[in-house]
Amino acid sequence: MYYGLLALLTRALRLDARQLRNHLFRLAFVGFIYLCLLWASIQSGFLGAPGLSFFSQIAWLNAMFITCAGIGFFSSAITEEKEEETIGLLQMAGLDHLGILLGKSTSRLIQVMLLLVVQFPFMLLAVTLGGVTTLQIVAAYVDLMAYTVLLANVALLCSVVFQRGGTAAAYTTLLMLIYAIAPRYAAFQKTSLIAMGWTKSVWWQSRILDCLDWMEESCVFYQLMEVMTTGFAKPILTRQVGSNILGGLLCFGLAWLLFGPRVNNAAPGGVSRGALVKSTSRMKFLSPGRCWSNPFIWKDFQFIGGGYLLLAGKLAVYGALFLGIVATSLTPQNWFGWTLNDVGPVYCQCMLGALALEACVSASRIFHDEIRLQTMSALLMMPRSIPYIGYSKAIGCIMGLGPAALGFALSLNMLTGMTYSKLVTGILDPRLWAAIMTFLIFLHLIALLSLFVKWGALPAAFFLMGPVSTCCPVWQLLLVVGPGPNGLASIWGELPATITVWILTGLVCFVFQMMIAARLQELGTK
Amino acid sequence: MSNATNGSSPQPIIEVDDVVHSFKGRRALDHVSFKVMPKSLHGFVGPNGAGKTTSLKIICTLLCPQFGVVKVFGHDVVDEQKLVRRKIGFMPDHFSTYRQMTVYEYLDFFAAAYGLAFAQRTRVIDEVLALTDMDGRKNDLISGLSRGMQQRTSLARVLVNDPDLLLLDEPASGLDPRARIELMDILKALRSMGKTIFISSHILPELAELCDSVTIIDKGKVMYSGTMSGLQTSTNEYPTWRVTLATEVDGIIDRIKTLRGVVDADQVEGRPDYRVSYDWALTDTNNLLRSLLELDVPIVGFTEDKRHLNDAFMDLTTKGVK
């Protein structure tokens, strides 16, 4: 096992060392820190002790980076082997389950740890700027490393359990979301229990309250906030560090236990039909049935959008969510503090989030699945143009967003004070269109990146949006068009400003679509 | 322009004329020219990296040639892509299947993509399923099929638009002997239906048995293009005949070499078979046979020594893996 483990680890590290882009990425990361440092040093002229502000920026950036990029990076550790059907080869090479798990996850963990380690000496410079101590810096980096261990192993577990990298990444995101909101929930429960008269003097009550304390303190985000407070002088090894590492080890153990049943019995090529039923099943009315006259819409609606069964499932879930929000708001002194008036806005936010999430997932799969299944050349051989294929596929995916879009539309009706005139005014607001444009560009960026990377197009797009929005002159133009006293909206009126935003949106999306088409053509010929 | 015959000579289905194509400075195709005649089964062979897949991708309109002209059914593959695509079916060297679909859904999708109406689709799919012997598996998920079955599904997909020309890139690679033989039977059936088949393959014995014509390509250059019979006789400078004796005769090679017009003679190892090459200018086959009979040796066979495709391939292509 150790030979195999070392072989996998060495290979991963060699590959990492050989790839120029990895070094450039690290260089860019350090360069960004250097820029932040420069800015902090400039700030020192007019701001007292800018070290804390600098340190805080970098620590949060790291936490966000580890969360967003790490989800895609770690959750593909085993799924990529499943998708390429190479797990059997690794096992035949003498690697047992533990060896594969260690070899595949440790190398990735080391790569992320290296990224943290490389920043550390620069971060110590923050001490010279004032406002932060070495203890805080060390504590923050230890917290982040413990969090990385947890995230890596949660993702590894999902990677073992699920067949596709995308599904594993989605479930990792869900678990990490629970991890992020757990402290708030624990704090709320603790307050409620104390208000009910629970004390630490009663043994069992004390244990439950301790447990809630532990939950509250086990989140890295909570812990980072603690570390950032002035005068922080707590020990470095906190409950968060211990619980995160312990949680990581637990997940690793579970991944090891489940490796045999989940990986060895996996469907070949990591291909799953998802919620689709076959035409021979009893529920054949929910099967994809015969192809529509536009087969590309049919295919993407059924096989990416999830088809009729998933559509029905989503309607049920979003309906249940609505009922859940109503039920919570009817409960006096509920955890969220909602009343019936909040139902509309809360449901609207939830549906907007669901719509955005579903759209992002569809954008990451719309072309990536064709690349994964090597069907691009067969598609390009059709007597149809690339735009026809691309737009038809997009329509198929959009149809899959139906339930979330319906929920969102209904939630708009529930907003108190929403009138037709307000809706029209809102629709013509250039700021709204600027936001929609940003999201559309984000979706295009995801689709484009999915043609270049094997996994993690979504987090990569998330991080690239920063530089894209900084470098792209469209945003600067939007600032001119949009809000503010000197914006076009205040000079020309809202409609011309909105039309300008539409034109800009169209232009930017067109450029992205041209790039996607060119890349599809290139991939089809490979 | 159609593939209809013009007078006595039929127009070629594929015309590749002086095509040059490079990837990152490496020349994949170097002034490649060949023709494929209608209703023929044309083999396309060459070592790995010889330029077979690049040629196929150019013919099937996926790649544009950097220099030269390629016409399929008389249509230029660059200017008349859609016309070409409607008449051809291309099966790449990978399965290119949506493995989460059933066989029927997969064929239905491609039939609809070719613009076939609903009723027509049903008929065509039933036909191609019957032809490829997949009708019993039509409701199976493609991911659950064996490699041979997936290859058949892929072939069925190529046939849904009833193409006149099939371009098959390594269709038999990775198949077991049974699946390979069954695939070859399907190809024979397709040829008998009047389809032109352009097949790139490494399985030379099967190609030799199936093909009417062949193109051998090496390092991006066409080494031979023409009929199989032409290949089997054309590459030697002198015609060669094989003389089979009932038993080995001592010193027979030296005696054969003394005959008029004979330029070379050697023995097939371990057997009383002798290869005799002669000069057309000095003798002919009749005279050679007459001279051999005069040697008074027990001749039991006298046949033209046609070289197998394997030998031609080995002679025409360079050694080593590129």
Boltz contact constraints between the chains, C-beta under 6 A:
constraints:
  - contact:
      token1: [A, 267]
      token2: [B, 143]
      max_distance: 6.0
  - contact:
      token1: [A, 268]
      token2: [B, 143]
      max_distance: 6.0
  - contact:
      token1: [A, 269]
      token2: [B, 99]
      max_distance: 6.0
  - contact:
      token1: [A, 271]
      token2: [B, 99]
      max_distance: 6.0
  - contact:
      token1: [A, 271]
      token2: [B, 100]
      max_distance: 6.0
  - contact:
      token1: [A, 271]
      token2: [B, 143]
      max_distance: 6.0
  - contact:
      token1: [A, 273]
      token2: [B, 100]
      max_distance: 6.0
  - contact:
      token1: [A, 280]
      token2: [B, 139]
      max_distance: 6.0
  - contact:
      token1: [A, 290]
      token2: [B, 108]
      max_distance: 6.0
  - contact:
      token1: [A, 291]
      token2: [B, 108]
      max_distance: 6.0
  - contact:
      token1: [A, 291]
      token2: [B, 109]
      max_distance: 6.0
  - contact:
      token1: [A, 291]
      token2: [B, 112]
      max_distance: 6.0
  - contact:
      token1: [A, 295]
      token2: [B, 109]
      max_distance: 6.0
  - contact:
      token1: [A, 295]
      token2: [B, 112]
      max_distance: 6.0
  - contact:
      token1: [A, 295]
      token2: [B, 113]
      max_distance: 6.0
  - contact:
      token1: [A, 299]
      token2: [B, 109]
      max_distance: 6.0
  - contact:
      token1: [A, 303]
      token2: [B, 100]
      max_distance: 6.0
  - contact:
      token1: [A, 373]
      token2: [B, 98]
      max_distance: 6.0
  - contact:
      token1: [A, 374]
      token2: [B, 94]
      max_distance: 6.0
  - contact:
      token1: [A, 374]
      token2: [B, 96]
      max_distance: 6.0
  - contact:
      token1: [A, 375]
      token2: [B, 96]
      max_distance: 6.0
  - contact:
      token1: [A, 377]
      token2: [B, 62]
      max_distance: 6.0
  - contact:
      token1: [A, 377]
      token2: [B, 92]
      max_distance: 6.0
  - contact:
      token1: [A, 378]
      token2: [B, 96]
      max_distance: 6.0
  - contact:
      token1: [A, 381]
      token2: [B, 85]
      max_distance: 6.0
  - contact:
      token1: [A, 381]
      token2: [B, 90]
      max_distance: 6.0
  - contact:
      token1: [A, 382]
      token2: [B, 113]
      max_distance: 6.0
  - contact:
      token1: [A, 383]
      token2: [B, 82]
      max_distance: 6.0
  - contact:
      token1: [A, 383]
      token2: [B, 85]
      max_distance: 6.0
  - contact:
      token1: [A, 383]
      token2: [B, 86]
      max_distance: 6.0
  - contact:
      token1: [A, 524]
      token2: [B, 62]
      max_distance: 6.0
  - contact:
      token1: [A, 525]
      token2: [B, 57]
      max_distance: 6.0
  - contact:
      token1: [A, 525]
      token2: [B, 62]
      max_distance: 6.0
  - contact:
      token1: [A, 525]
      token2: [B, 63]
      max_distance: 6.0
